[in-house]
Structure formats: C-alpha cells, structure tokens
Amino acid sequence: QAPEKLPDVAPFLKENKVAIVIGISDYPVESGFPKLQFAAKDAQDLAAALEKQGYQVQLLTDQHAMKSSLRRALEQAQLTLSQSRTDSSDGGTILFAFSGHGGETAASGGNPKQYLVTYDATSDDPDPGFPLKDVTDALEKSGATHRMMFIDACRDETGSASKGAPVLSSFRHLMEAQMGRRAAARYAAFGAISASSTWLAGAPGSGSS
C-alpha cells in the first residue's frame, strides 16, 4: 500500500500569518475578578512559539490588554492582511488567542451575551468585558482563508438571580449562538471553558488556574 500523500504546506508557509495573543493574570483588585496564575505567561509562551512559525504577533498582557487596545489589535491585524494581498481575493491566516476571565450575561428575551474580561473591566459593569461577537465579526471581516480562535477562560454568569452554579453553554453552542451554525463551522476553534471548576469544553488549560 502506497504511503498516504501529505498535504502541501508550502502555500501556508508562504502566506501572511497574523496573531493576536492576550493573557491577563494581574487583574486589579477593584475589578472584582480574582488574579490568575498562568494566563499572562501562557500568552507569552504562545506568542514566542507563533513567531518562530512566521506569525506577526501582537501580544497584549495584563495592563496592556484593555478594551481599546484589543480593538486596535484586531483592526491592525485586518490591515496587515489586506496590505499583503496582491489582488482582491481572500488569503492568509489570522489567529486569536485569549487566556483570562470570561463571562456570560443573563439572557433577557434572547441569547445570552458572551464576553472576554479585559484588564479594565469590572464585575459590576452591566456590559462588562469585550464582546466575543466583536472578535468573531473582526475575524470574519479579515478575509483570511484560515481563522483560528483559542479561548482559555473561566466564565461566570452576571445579572442572574440564581445563587447556584451557572449553567453555561458548551463552546460549540457558544460559537453557534454568536455567529450562526454555518459560520461557526468554518472556524478551527478550541475552547477550554470552565464554570465552578467544571470544564465544559476542550481540555483544562492553565489560564483559569
């Protein structure tokens, strides 16, 4: 039996690859979110590994990971990809990775809102953190052929009267709720998401430790 032919990786190696890597460990006391042990270090290690693979990496850790800086990083990644293209066709790879706290607002007549907790977010804010949908929208608009998301975040539900552990959706359902089933299926998406120390999707990561 002839050996299986491996896919040609040359086009991927040559194409433009950008990454936004975020890790927040040192949440301010006044934010209401506990500090994490490994999130920032994980982001630094991932950024270094991606740079060795030819990615142009924007690394945001701790006090540099504000809502505004995250939005600027997404815009810069889109610009970098668009400037590298020689025609109007899509191309390139974009990767978004986040390690830190996350959350889900209680549903009020619709799907609950998923968000990533940035350094400047507070737990008593009615619209806390950075909306996950804004991330997925930015990745869609980038025109990249390959789009990847890595989310390592423990999630809490806000705005709920329940005193028990929140019942949170799996990562796949989270993506489908934000983007629609067909759009979500186009992503290589990996989630390590926990609620009350119960992992709901993926393998436990170290960001929420």
C-alpha positions as CSV (number, residue, x, y, z in Angstrom):
1,Q,0.0,0.0,0.0
2,A,1.4,3.3,-1.1
3,P,2.0,5.8,1.8
4,E,-0.6,8.5,2.2
5,K,0.4,11.7,0.5
6,L,0.7,14.6,2.9
7,P,-0.9,17.9,2.0
8,D,1.4,20.6,0.5
9,V,2.3,23.0,3.3
10,A,4.3,25.4,1.1
11,P,1.3,27.8,0.4
12,F,0.6,28.0,4.2
13,L,4.3,28.7,5.0
14,K,4.5,31.4,2.4
15,E,1.2,33.2,3.2
16,N,0.9,36.1,5.6
17,K,0.0,35.0,9.1
18,V,-1.0,37.3,11.9
19,A,-1.9,36.5,15.5
20,I,-3.4,38.4,18.5
21,V,-2.4,36.8,21.7
22,I,-3.8,38.1,25.0
23,G,-3.2,36.9,28.6
24,I,-4.3,38.6,31.8
25,S,-3.2,37.3,35.2
26,D,-2.9,40.5,37.2
27,Y,-6.5,41.7,37.4
28,P,-6.8,44.8,39.6
29,V,-8.4,44.2,43.0
30,E,-11.1,46.8,42.2
31,S,-12.1,44.9,39.1
32,G,-13.9,42.3,41.2
33,F,-12.1,39.5,39.3
34,P,-9.6,37.3,41.1
35,K,-6.0,37.2,39.8
36,L,-4.8,34.3,37.8
37,Q,-1.6,32.4,38.0
38,F,-0.5,31.5,34.5
39,A,-2.6,33.4,31.9
40,A,0.0,36.0,31.0
41,K,2.8,33.5,31.0
42,D,0.8,31.2,28.7
43,A,0.3,34.1,26.3
44,Q,4.0,35.0,26.2
45,D,4.9,31.4,25.5
46,L,2.4,31.0,22.8
47,A,3.4,34.3,21.2
48,A,7.1,33.2,21.1
49,A,6.1,29.8,19.5
50,L,4.0,31.5,16.9
51,E,6.8,34.0,16.0
52,K,9.0,31.0,15.3
53,Q,6.4,29.8,12.9
54,G,6.4,33.0,10.9
55,Y,3.4,34.7,12.5
56,Q,3.3,38.5,13.0
57,V,2.2,38.6,16.6
58,Q,0.6,41.3,18.7
59,L,1.0,40.3,22.3
60,L,-1.2,42.0,25.0
61,T,-0.7,41.1,28.6
62,D,-2.1,42.4,31.9
63,Q,-2.4,46.3,31.9
64,H,-1.8,46.4,28.1
65,A,-4.9,44.3,27.5
66,M,-7.6,47.0,27.6
67,K,-10.8,47.0,25.6
68,S,-9.4,49.7,23.4
69,S,-6.1,48.0,22.8
70,L,-7.8,44.7,21.9
71,R,-10.0,46.5,19.4
72,R,-6.9,48.3,17.9
73,A,-5.1,45.0,17.6
74,L,-8.0,43.4,15.7
75,E,-8.1,46.4,13.3
76,Q,-4.3,46.3,12.8
77,A,-4.4,42.5,12.0
78,Q,-7.1,43.2,9.4
79,L,-5.0,46.0,7.9
80,T,-1.8,43.8,7.8
81,L,-3.6,41.1,5.9
82,S,-5.2,43.4,3.4
83,Q,-2.0,45.2,2.6
84,S,-0.2,41.9,2.0
85,R,-2.6,40.8,-0.7
86,T,-1.7,41.3,-4.4
87,D,-5.3,41.1,-5.6
88,S,-8.8,41.4,-4.2
89,S,-9.1,37.7,-3.2
90,D,-9.1,36.5,0.4
91,G,-6.0,34.9,1.8
92,G,-3.7,34.5,4.8
93,T,-4.2,33.2,8.3
94,I,-5.5,35.0,11.4
95,L,-5.3,33.6,14.9
96,F,-6.9,35.0,18.1
97,A,-5.9,33.6,21.5
98,F,-7.2,34.7,24.9
99,S,-6.3,33.5,28.3
100,G,-8.1,35.1,31.3
101,H,-11.5,35.5,32.7
102,G,-14.7,35.4,30.6
103,G,-18.4,35.7,31.3
104,E,-21.9,35.4,30.1
105,T,-24.7,37.9,30.7
106,A,-28.0,36.5,31.7
107,A,-30.4,36.2,28.8
108,S,-33.2,38.8,28.6
109,G,-35.5,37.8,25.7
110,G,-32.7,36.4,23.6
111,N,-29.3,34.7,23.5
112,P,-27.0,35.5,26.5
113,K,-24.0,37.7,25.6
114,Q,-20.6,36.1,25.8
115,Y,-17.6,38.4,26.7
116,L,-13.9,38.3,27.5
117,V,-12.8,40.2,30.6
118,T,-10.2,42.8,29.7
119,Y,-7.9,44.4,32.3
120,D,-10.1,47.5,32.6
121,A,-13.4,45.6,33.0
122,T,-15.2,45.5,36.3
123,S,-17.6,42.8,37.6
124,D,-20.4,45.3,38.4
125,D,-20.4,46.8,34.9
126,P,-23.8,45.9,33.2
127,D,-21.8,45.5,29.9
128,P,-18.5,44.0,31.1
129,G,-15.5,43.0,29.1
130,F,-15.1,42.7,25.3
131,P,-17.9,41.0,23.4
132,L,-16.9,37.7,21.9
133,K,-19.1,38.5,18.9
134,D,-16.9,41.6,18.2
135,V,-14.0,39.2,17.9
136,T,-15.7,36.8,15.6
137,D,-17.0,39.6,13.4
138,A,-13.5,41.0,13.1
139,L,-12.1,37.7,12.1
140,E,-14.8,37.3,9.5
141,K,-14.1,40.7,8.1
142,S,-10.4,40.0,7.9
143,G,-10.8,38.0,4.7
144,A,-8.3,35.4,6.0
145,T,-8.6,32.0,4.4
146,H,-7.8,30.3,7.8
147,R,-9.3,31.7,11.0
148,M,-8.5,30.2,14.4
149,M,-9.6,31.0,18.0
150,F,-8.2,29.7,21.2
151,I,-10.2,30.7,24.3
152,D,-8.9,29.6,27.7
153,A,-11.3,31.4,30.0
154,C,-13.3,30.6,33.1
155,R,-16.8,32.1,32.7
156,D,-19.3,33.4,35.2
157,E,-22.8,34.4,34.6
158,T,-23.7,38.0,35.5
159,G,-27.1,39.6,36.1
160,S,-28.7,36.3,37.3
161,A,-30.7,35.9,40.5
162,S,-29.6,32.3,40.8
163,K,-27.3,31.5,43.7
164,G,-26.3,28.2,42.3
165,A,-23.5,27.5,39.7
166,P,-24.5,29.0,36.4
167,V,-25.5,26.6,33.6
168,L,-23.3,27.8,30.7
169,S,-23.4,26.6,27.1
170,S,-20.6,24.5,25.6
171,F,-18.0,26.2,23.4
172,R,-19.6,24.9,20.2
173,H,-23.0,26.2,21.2
174,L,-21.4,29.5,22.3
175,M,-19.9,29.9,18.8
176,E,-23.1,29.0,17.1
177,A,-25.1,31.4,19.2
178,Q,-22.8,34.2,18.3
179,M,-22.2,33.5,14.7
180,G,-24.8,31.0,13.4
181,R,-24.1,27.3,12.8
182,R,-22.8,27.7,9.3
183,A,-20.4,30.5,10.0
184,A,-19.1,28.8,13.2
185,A,-18.3,25.6,11.3
186,R,-15.7,27.5,9.2
187,Y,-13.5,28.0,12.3
188,A,-10.8,26.0,13.9
189,A,-12.0,26.9,17.4
190,F,-10.7,25.5,20.6
191,G,-12.2,26.3,24.0
192,A,-11.2,25.4,27.5
193,I,-14.1,27.0,29.4
194,S,-15.0,26.4,33.0
195,A,-17.8,27.3,35.4
196,S,-17.4,26.5,39.1
197,S,-14.4,24.3,38.3
198,T,-16.3,22.1,35.9
199,W,-14.8,22.0,32.4
200,L,-17.5,22.2,29.7
201,A,-15.4,22.0,26.5
202,G,-11.9,21.2,25.5
203,A,-9.2,20.2,27.9
204,P,-8.5,22.3,31.0
205,G,-5.9,25.0,30.4
206,S,-3.8,26.9,32.8
207,G,-5.2,30.3,32.3
208,S,-8.0,29.9,34.8
209,S,-5.8,28.4,37.5
